[in-house]
Amino acid sequence: MSPRKSERIMNLAICLLMARRFIEKSQIRQVVEGYHDLSDSAFERTFERDKDDLRMMGVPVETGSNNPLFPDEVGYRIRRKDFELPAIEFDSAETAALGLAATVWESATQAEQAVSALAKLRAAGVDPDPARLSGLAPSIGAREPAFASIWSATGERTPIRFSYKGQPRQVEPWAMTYRRGAWYLLGHDRDKQAPRMFKVARVDEPAQVIGKPGSYHVPDVDLDAAWRRLEPRQADTEAVVAIRPGRAPELRRRARPAEHNGPVPAGYEVHALGYAREADLVGELCAHGADAVVLAPQRIRLAVIAQLRAVAGERS
């Protein structure tokens, strides 16, 4: 539907919805923008199509007369009680989830819609408190510049191209998930002719569209099995980490309170954190920045410092 037609149909719907009585076609032609410059025959055709389009959209356009003595004088209106949706009620869990959703998209294109939805809920007397669940919210920041483009392509089933670890990749996105502080994309790698998993933070720039929306079908794959590959192996070693109170909830859920004989940063709490692979632990700790400080073992501490310095060097 063209923008001009969409605007005209919207104006027609508003006109009929605001009317207390049936409005005749001659009046509609005068007040609805988009009908003024049409000839008589063009107006008749356009109005009938627009009226049919509204009904196809589920808008109940009613036909009737205001004068029982002259029923041939036909007019149109939309009854508000037939058009409006019933009141929507949310339980406490649903309200909390909506509040959380509004905090997730910090810099992605979905932020505007999320904030708008939250404002409408508050106007209706529902007041979600996203701050209560802020520790659970995944953030999308500058370190994931490709998130918005990949998310959009996944929803529209559009093939994309991007550089991954310095190598060009052509991918048909299937699904995205958030695991252990990072976003991942599962899709069909056209170059490898096989399913592949990609960490979104490792895509340096927004993905480029290389096909049309809906140009492929997502196969019937076991997504849960694919996501399970992202889960860490059973922890068999521990690191001692100082964590700021109220921060890094993912780490706290897996850790246990511990003691440390050496110096501990002021205001931090000491925890023992199990891990299976050093590289995974280093990446996870780096994602929390200054909220998590490694106290032991020394090789993990040095690896985290080296990676943070490398990231700081790239941004400077």
N, C-alpha and C positions, 0 to 999 in steps of 0.2 A: 504494500500500500504506500503510495507516494506521500511525502510530508504534507502537501497541499490538501489531498483528500482526507488524510488523518485529521488535520485541523478542522476541516469542514464538518466531518462526522462528529468530532468532539463538540463543536459549537452547536450542532443540531441536538445532540444528547443533552447538553446543558440547558438549551432553550426549552425542550420538552419536559425536562425534569423540574425546572423552576416554575412551570406553568401550573396555576391552580385550576384552570379550566382547559377544555380542548382548544387547541390553536389551529386555525384554518391554514391551508397551504399558502394563501395570499399573505397572511401575516408572517408565516415562517420565512417566506421569500424576502420579506422586508428586513427582518431582524437578524437572520443568520448570515454571517460573513461567508462568502463563497457562492451565494446564489444571486447576488445583486446584478451581475453583468451578463447573466445567461438569458438567452432567448426563451420564449414561452415553452417551446418544444424541448429545448435542452434542459430547462429547469425541471419539467415533468419527468424526463428520463433520469436525470441526476438524483432528484429527490426520491424517486421510487427505489433506485439502486441503494442509496444511502440508508433508507428505511429498512430495506431487506438486509443490508450489512449489519445494522444494529441488532436486528432480530437474530441473525446468525451468530452474533457474539453473545447472545443470551440476554440482551436488553429488551424488556417487555414494552414495546411501543404499542399503545392502546389506541384504537380508533373509536370515535363516538361523536355525539352532537351535544351542544349546550342547550339547545332549544327543542323541547319535546314536540313542539308544533311544526317544526321544520327539520325533521330528521335527516333530510338530504344534505344539510349543511354540515359536512363531515370535517372533523378536526382530529388532532393527534395530541397525545400527552404520554408521559411516563410516570406511573404512580410511584411515589417514593417508597412506600411500604413493599412494593413488588420488586423494586430495584435494589434496595439496600441489603447488605448482608446482615445476618443476625449478629448479635454481640459475641465477640470472641473472648473466651476466658482461658487463662493459663493457670496451672498449678504452680507451686513454688519451684519445683524442679525445672519446668519449662521456662519460667520467668528467669531463673538463674542462667539457663542455657542461652537465652536470647541476650542477656546482658554480657555473657562471656563472648558471644559471637561478635558483638560490637567492638570488643577490644582486640580481636585477633588481627584484623586487617589494618595494621598501623600505617603502611605506606602503599598497600596494593590498591588497585582501582575499585575494589569492593568497599572501601572505607565510607564513601559518600552514602551508599545505600544502607549500610549498617547503621550509621549515625542517624539517618532519616527514619529508619524503622524504630530505633530506640526512642527518638523524639515523639513519634506517634503513639508509642506505648505509654509514655509518661503523660501525654496529653489525655489519654483515655483513663488515667488513674492507676496505671500499672507502673511501678517504679523498680526495675531491675537494678541490682547493685553489682556491677561488674567487678568492682574492687575486691569483693570477697573471693572471687575466683581468679584473680589476676595471675596468681602463681601457676595456674594450669594453662594459661593462654600462650600458644605459640606466637612468636613475633616474626614479622617479615620486614627486614630492614635492608640497608644498603648492601649487605653481604649476600643478598639473594636478588640481584637485579632482574633475573629472568623469571621470577615467580609469576608475575601478573600475566605475561605472555604465554607461559606454559599452562597456567591454570585455565586461561580462556580457551586455548587450543584443545585441552583435555575435555572441557565441557562441550565444545562444538564438534569434536572429532575431526580436527583439522591437522594434516601433516605439517611438521615443522622441521627447521634446520637450525642447529646451534653448534658451537664449539665446546667440546667437553675434554678437559685435560689436554688442550691444544690440538685435538683432532676433530675435524668436521663430522657431524653425525646427522642423519636424516631419520626421523622417528615419527611413528604413529602413536600418539599418547593414548594410554588406556585408563590409567587411574593415578591419583596422587595420595600420599599419606604422610603423616607427621610422626616421626619416630626418634626418640632419644635426642631431642633438641634440634632436629633438622627435617626438612621436607625432601621427599623422594618421589621420583616419577617412574612408573612402570609402563613400558610400551614396546612396540615392535621396532627394532632397529633394522631399517631397510638395508643398510650397508652390510650388517652381519647376517641378515635374514634370520633373525632369532629374537626372542624376548630379551630385554635388557633392563637393568635397574640403573637409574641415574640420580645422583645427589644434586639437588637443584642449586645448592650453594656453589657447586663447581662449574656452573654455567656462567660464564663471565658477562655476557650481554643478553638483552632480550632476544628470544627466539624469533626466527623469521618464518612466516607462513609460506609453504610451498605447494599448497593444494587448496581445495574448496572444502568448506564445512560439510560434514556428513559424507565424506568421500571414502570412508572405510568403516568396517564394522568391528567392534570390540569382540574378540572371540570368547568363548565360554571357558575361561581359565580359572583356576583356583587362586583367587587373589589373596586369601588368607594364608595359603602356603607360601606365596611369593613374599608377603610381608614378614612372615616368620623368619625368613632368611636374614632379615635386618636385626633380629634380636641377638643379643650377645650370647656367647657360650657360657656354660656354667662357670661362675667365678671360682678361681682356685688360688688367688693371691689377693693381698690387701695393700692398700695405700692409706696413709694417714693424711687427711685433708682438713684444713680449717675452713669453715663455711660461715658466712654472715647469717645471723638469725633472721628467719623469715624469707631467705633467698634460696635459690637453687633447689626447689622442691623435688625435682627428679632425682637429684643426688641423695637427698635426705631420706627418700623412701627406701633406697637400697642400702643406706649406710646404718651404722650403729654408733652410739656414743663411745668415745675412746679417750685415752690419756696420751700425753706426749711429754717426754722429759725435756725437750728443747724449748726454745722460745716460740710463743704463739702470738699472732697479731692481736692487738687489743680489739675487743668487741667481737671476736670470732669464737665459734664453738668447734671443738675437735671431734672428728668422726673417722671411723675406719670404713673404707669403701672397697668392696670386693671388685675384682676385675679378672678377665681372662686374657685379653690382648692389650698390650701396652699402648699400641697405636690408637685403639678405640678409646681408651681411657684418656689419653692425651688430648685427642680431638674434642671429647666431651667436656673436659675441664677447661679447655681454651674457650669453648662456647660460653662459659659462665664468667669469663674475664676475672675481675677483681673480687667477685663474690666467692670464689673458691681458690684457696692457696694450698699448694702441695707442701706438706712438711716432710714426708718420707714415702718411698725411698728417694734417694738423691737423683737417680737416673730419670725418674718420672718428673721430678721437679725441674731438672735441667731441660728436659725435652719440652715441657710446657713453656718455659721461659723462652727457649729458642723459637718455638712456633709463634708465640705472641710477638716477639721482636720482628719476625719475618712479616707478619701481618701489618704491624705498625710501620715497617719500612715500605711496604707496598702502598700504604695510604698516604705517606708523607711526600 
